[in-house]
Amino acid sequence: MLNEQLVSYSGVQPSGNLTIGNYLGAIKNFSLYSEKYKTFYCVVDEHAITVRQIPADLRRRTYETLALYVACGLDPEKNTLYVQSHVHEHAELAWILNCFTGFGELSRMTQFKDKSTKHADNINAGLFTYPTLMAADILLYQTDVVPVGIDQKQHVELCRDIAERFNQVYPGSFTVPEPIISKSGMKIMSLADPTKKMSKSDENTNAVVYILDDKDTIIRKFKRAVTDSDTCVRFAEGKDGINNLITIYSCFTGKTIEDIEREFDGKGYGDFKLAVGEACADALAPVQTKFKELTADKTYLESLMKKGAEEASYYARRTLGKIQKKLGFVKI
Ligand code: TYM
């Protein structure tokens, strides 16, 4: 809590073009908190460099991710939208939290294990301590809720453990946050391999629908989506591909699984895939229009970055100062 107000905090890495997984699992849900919570949504560029980035791409995607926040409905007047590297307190608190986090805890993180397999030539210390920087992001703002997809649940749980451990030694330091995972869009799967999460870093671009894909591309990708040899549109065990498409259709249209099964009763997969593609493209069209407008005005985006960094810094400074004092650091 900050000033008696509940806080919602989340972040997205500008490490690739954002997907409908990022949208349905996270960004779309961020605005649910704008009215009643104090909200901070961050573009986490420091996390992104745990994997090698091309500087020009990272810079462009940082602007684009901020623009997407706004295009997806986050009003910069009601939400603090900012870039992680603009608030130096994140890296400073991360160091402190590293000293309260076990080697064993970090070794158990599935994202670390996955990424070390994928980037075997670059298993750097940043990749290993990624979750303590994420804990610093969250704890600096005395966060109550963290809306994320299910893949980030383990990191938020570790953040809770770190906060509780720290509070035991230094009472009253941090609010202990709760992960909030939306029931429907928590794990959107790859269109090429529906047992795998849809990921912005997937090399097979046909497996992934990007928020900025045009209508024809979206429809083409859904048409090619891997399904099964059955022909009946119903949500059932062993039908991962169809289950994923039903989930996506449900998220974009607000229809329940039962409604969808009824709507496509007697129709084939071809009709269903076309309907999913159209619903997705129609829902994303206004986001894309707004995104184009915003990215044409770099000065405006920079003014948002500056305003967000100032707002976030105020609270980050306050928490870090309090923690440094508790630890016994000398203030001059
Ligand atoms: P990132 O950039 O990988 O993903 C951003 C958000 O999108 C969600 N997500 C998905 N949800 C459903 N289905 C999918 N296929 C899918 N793919 C991604 C993620 O769960 C996430 O919520 N570590 C975080 C970024 C971060 C952060 C934070 C989040 C840094 N600091 C503090 C919350 C609070 C990450 O890698 O997200």
Boltz pocket constraint, residues with backbone or C-beta under 6 A from the ligand:
constraints:
  - pocket:
      binder: B
      contacts: [[A, 9], [A, 10], [A, 11], [A, 12], [A, 13], [A, 14], [A, 20], [A, 21], [A, 22], [A, 23], [A, 24], [A, 25], [A, 26], [A, 27], [A, 44], [A, 47], [A, 133], [A, 134], [A, 137], [A, 138], [A, 146], [A, 147], [A, 148], [A, 149], [A, 150], [A, 151], [A, 152], [A, 155], [A, 185], [A, 186], [A, 187], [A, 188], [A, 189], [A, 197], [A, 198], [A, 199]]
      max_distance: 6.0
